[in-house]
Amino acid sequence: MKNPHLARLAMCFAMLSLASAAGSYYCYARDAALLRVKASQLTAGIADPAERVLALLNWVHNETGTAKNEQGYFLPQLGATPCQVLEAGGDCADKSRLLSAMLRQIGLPATMAMCLHPETGRPTHTIVEAQIGPGRFMVVDPAFDLAFPKPGSDGYYGLIDLRRDPSILTARLDQRADTLAPGDPLRSYNRSGAVYARATTVNWNKNFVTRLVRDSLAGRLGENLYRLPRPPLLEEPQLAVASAGVLAGTVFGFAAMWFGRRDRTKRRGPAHKPASSAIIAQARHSLGVGHPDA
C-alpha cells in the first residue's frame, strides 16, 4: 500500500544510517593511518617479521596501562577501539586488540584468540597469533609480554602447537619465573584457567549457530579451524558500526521504495464495456450467431 509519510520516514532513517556508516568508516580509516605510522616507527630498521612482532609486543606491554578500558565505541559492548587502547591502555583483550591491529597495519596478518577454561569453556584470557611467513605462526601475549620460542631454533610456537602440547606454556612460565621482578604480573598468571589446550580464535561452542558452522568446517579445515582469522568487524568496533549502518540503510531504503511505490493495477470501469460489447457483437455477426436467417 502506498504511504508517502512512511516512505519519507524510512528514507530519513536510511540516510541517517548510511551517514553513520560513512562517519564510522572515516574514523576507522583515520585511526588505521595513525596506527600504521606508530607501528612503522616502532619497527623501523627491523627486517625480520618475528622481530617486528616482538618489538610491538614489548611496546604494547610496557607503554599502555593494564586496567580494563571502559571507553568503548558507540556501544559499551563493542569495546574500545585500538586507538583508544593506544591512548589509555587496557586489559588482555584490549591490548590484544591493539597489537593485532598494529601488526596488520604493517602487513603482518594477525588475529586475536582466546583461552577457554578447561572445565567451564568460558573465555579466561586473550592473546594474539601472528603469521610471520608461509605456514609460520607465533603466539604472543601482550598482557604478560610472552612469546614462545622453539628450543634450539629461530622459530616460534603457534596456536596449534600450544593446543597440542600444554606443557609448552608451563615450561615457558617456569623459564621466565627465574628472571621476574617481585611485582611482575606474570607471577600471578592463572595457570589453571588461562591455558592453551582449548585456545581458539572463535568460541565455536557459544551457541547452536556457531556449533553448526564449526561442524560444517571441521572436516575441511581440521585443526586450522581454531586459528581461522576473526572477521575484522569483530576486532574493529568502527567497522562493526559501519557494517551495521550499511545494512540498516539498505533495509530502510527498500522500505522507502515499498511504501512509496505506485499502484499500477488498472481498474476496469464502465467505459471499457462498450468496446468489449462491440467486439463480441461483431464476432457473433461474422459467425452468423443470433442472425434471423441463421
Secondary structure by P-SEA (a helix, b strand, c coil): cccaaaaaaaaaaaaaaaaaaaaaaaaaaaaaaaaaaaaaaaacccccaaaaaaaaaaaaaccccccccccccccccccccaaaaacccccaaaaaaaaaaaaaaacbbbbbbbbcccccccccccbbbbbccccbbbbbbcccbbbbbcccccccccaaaaaaccaaaaaaaaaacccccccccccccccccccccccccccccccaaaaaaaaaacccccccccccccccccccaaaaaaaaaaaaaaaaaaaaaaaaccccbbbbcccaaaaaaaaaaaaaaaaccccccc
